[in-house]
Amino acid sequence: MFNASNPHLPGTDLKVWLDGKIVPMEEAKISVFDHGVLYGDGVFEGIRAYNGKVFQMEAHMRRLYQGAGAICLQIPIGKEAFEKAIYDTLEANNLNNAYIRAVVTRGAGYLGLHPGKTANPSVFIITAGLALYPLELYEKGMPIITASTIRNHPHAVSAQVKSLNYLNNIMAQIEATQAGVVEAVMLNHEGYVAECTGDNIFIVRKGELLTPPPSAGILEGVTRAVVMELAKRRGIAVHEKNMTRHDLYVADECFLTGTGAEIMPITHIDQRQIGCGKIGVMTRQLLEDFWACTKGQIDVQV
């Protein structure tokens, strides 16, 4: 399903759900006057399917509709119809294991910020294969950096709105790329750890699991919530608290969570070794539990 010469480019046989119809990729087009294109006005969800079942569908749909409501965007189809459209798109592409991108834009209209200048919102769904990180990284972990680009102020646009405007995260991702790594930690306006460009972050200290609170300006990730529940089931104390870069540097273990990343062990931050420099015991336990979750062997609904 992916271009062999460039794994980030989809194959030409991809089919996309667009405003009620499944069409070939080359026909999946929206207007240049769509406010999603002009102003980043819209919302999206990144979702995963494992063995033909969409993972945490309810949680993703809840966040999508809540985010749309928060920006006064009326999604033109109901949740049940949206869920069916996702499964129809998976079937059209003959995919059992896939990454799903569900997007709602404000719709096409005229130039100008006012949402009243648009007509009907547009909905499209992309399903494709995904291998965000090589499998060996889940065994040996990877290095990351902290970015100079800070997280958007939480009192500007709520971090719980997964909007189409990701320029802030993209700038931090450019810093990561220039540093020769694939991810970067973003601090908030107060200097506390928020999240990475596309993932939430956890550390382990003295047998307890720590992660930044929503007040730090993070998106409350679905995978993050699953991992917190899995930890509690193991009897691991979980705390949401503000952390500094120093807290990251002196952590016993560190890992990232996200729809694409799942649970990714971190061995170095800003060239400082974390713990023993290898995947930690708690990280490995939670990763194994999470994979069992994706196989339906552990039932967690968040």
N, C-alpha and C positions, 0 to 999 in steps of 0.2 A: 504493500500500500504506500510505501515511501520510495522516493527517488533514490536509487542506489548510489549515484554520484554525490548527492546532497541529501542526507537523511532528514533534513528539515523541510524539504519540498515534497508535497503530496504527489502521489501518482495520478496519472490522467484519468484513471477509471473511477475516481472518487465521486460519490453522489452526496448532495447537500439538501437538507430540508430548508426550503425558503418560502415563507408566507403561505404555507398550506400545501406546497407541492415539493416532491422530491425530484431534483433536476441534476443533470451532469454538472461537474465542477465548473466547466467553462461557461455554463449558462447561469451560474449562481452569482448574480450581480445586483448591487444596489446603486441608487442614484448618487452622483457626486454632490447633490444637494441634500442628501440625508444628513441630519444633524449629528448622527453618530460619527460621520466622517468629518464634518465641518468643525464640530466642537467637542467631540468625545462624549456626546450626550446619550447615555444609554448604560445598560448594565449587562453583566455576563456571569456565567458560572463555568468553572472547569470541573468536570465530573469524570469518574472512571467506571468502566464496566469490567467485571471479572466473570469469566465462565458464563457469559450471556445474561448476567444480572447486574443492573446498575447499582453501584455501591452508594449507600446512604442517599438514595433519591429524595426521600422526604426532607432531609435536612438541607440539601442543595436547593430544592424547589422553594422551601420556606424562605431561605435567604434571598433567592432571586426575586421573589414577589415582594418581600419586605423592602429590599433595596430599591425596587422600582417604585413602590409606594412612597418611600422616603423622598424621592425626587419628582413626585407627582407624575409618574409615567404609568399609564394604564396598559398592562400587557393584554393584547387583543384575544388571547385564548386562555381557557381555564387550566388549572394545574393538571387535571386528569388528561386533557387533550395534549398538553405539553409533554407529559410523561409518555403518552402513546407515540407522539411524534419522535421522541428520542429513540424508543425501541424500533420504530419503523425505519429510522435512519440507520441504526445498527444493522437491521436485517437487510436493508438495501445494499449495504457495503459488505455483507457477509462477515460481520465482525462479532466475535464473542468477548474478546479482550481488547479494550480500546480506551482512548482518551476522547472525551466528549466536550465540545465547546458550544454552550447554549448562549445566544446573544439576542438582546432586545435593544433596538435603537429607537430614538425619538421619531424617526421617519423623515421622509423627504419633504421639503418645503422651500422657503425663501431664505435669503441671507438675513442674518440678524439672530440674536440670541433668544428672543422670546419664543417659548415653546408653542405659542399659538400660531406661529408662522409655519408649522408643520402640519402634514395631513395625518395619515395613519402610521402608527409604530410598525416597524418591521421586525420580524423574528426569523432567525436562521440557526440551524444546528449542523455542526460539523462533527463527524466521527472519523477517527483515524487511529492507526497504530501509534504507540508511543514508547520510546525508550529514553527517558530523560537523562538517566545516568547509566553508565556501564555497570553490569552486574558486579564486577570485581570491587567497585567502590563501596558496595554494601558490606563487603568483607573487610576491606582495609581502611575505609573512610576517606575523607578528602579535606583539603585546606580551604579556608575562606578568608576574607578580609572584613574590616569595618570600613564603611564608605564615609566620605565627607558630605555627601548628599544626605540631608536629613529627611525623615518621614514627614509627610504633610501634617500640618497642625490639626489635631483632632477636633478643634472647635471651628475649623473651616468647613470641610466636608467630612462627615462621619466616616471613619475607617470601615464601618460595617456595610457601607455602600460599595459594592464591587463594581466600580464604574469603568467605562471605556477609556478614561483618561489615566494612563499609566506612565506618563512621561517622567514623573518623579522616580519611579522604580527603574525605569529604563536608564536614567542618568546614573543611578547607582550600579546598575548592571554593566554599564560601560566601564565604570571604575574597576569592577571585578575582572572584566575581560582584559583591560590594560595591565592589571596586576598578574595576569596569567592564571586566574582561578575562575570558577564558574558561578560563584555566589558571593554576596556581600551582605553584612549586617548593617541595618540602618538604625541610627539613633533618632530619638525624637527631639523636639525643640528644647527640652530640658537636659539633654545629654544622656538620658536613660536608653537602654536597649529597647527597641521596638520589635522589629522583625526583619527578615531578609527580603530581597526583592520579590520573591515569589513564595516564600516559605515562612512558617513560624519557627521559633527557636526555643529549645529547652537546654537546661544544664542539670547535671547531677552533682550534688554536694552533700557529703556525709550521709549518703543513703536516701536523700530526699530529692524530689523532682521539682525544679523551679522553672517558671516561665513568666514572661511579662504579662501584666494585667491588661484588660481592654482599655483602661484609662491611659495606658502608654501610647495609644494610637495604633493598635494592631487590629488586623482583621481576625475575628474569632474563627479560625479555620475549622472545617469539618474534620479533617484528619487530626488536628490538634485536640478537638473534643473527644474523638475516639481514643487517642493515646492516653489522655487524662483518665478516662474511664477504665481503660485496660490497666493502668498503673494502680488505680484504687482497688481494683479487683485482686491485684497481687499484694495488697496491703502496703503499697508504697505511698508515703505522704506526698501530696501534691500541693504546691503553694504558687499562687500568682502574686508576684512581687516585682517592684522596680529593681532593675539591675544596671550596673555600669559595665564599661568595658573590662574593668579590673575583675569583676565577678566572672566574666567569660574566661579571662586568662587563667584564673586559679581554679576553675571548675575541675571536678574529677572526671566528668564525661560531658559531651555536648552532642546534640543531634538536631537536625531540622525535620520538620513535618510539613507535608503538603500533598495535594492530590496527585501531582506528577512525581514528586520526590518520594512519597510514602514516608519512610523514616530513614534519613541519611546521616550516618555517623560523621562527626567532624573531629579531625585529629590535630589541626593547627588553625589558629586565628592570628592574623597579622604576623605570621612566621613564629608564633609562640606555640610550643607543644602543649596540647591539652591532655592532662592526665598522663597515661603511659604512652600516648601517641598512637594507640590502637583502639578499635571498637571496644567499648566498655561492657561489663557484664549486664548492667541494667538496660543499656541500649539494645544489646543483642536479645535479651528477654522480650522487650517490648516489640522489637522488629518481628520476632518469631510469632508473638501473639497477634500482631497486626496482620501478618500474612495469613494466619489461621482465620482471622476475621474475614479477609477477602475470599477465603474458600468456603465460608459458611460454617466453619467449625466452632467459632465463638460468635455469639449473637450480641451485638452492641448497636443500639439505636440512639442517636444523639439529637 
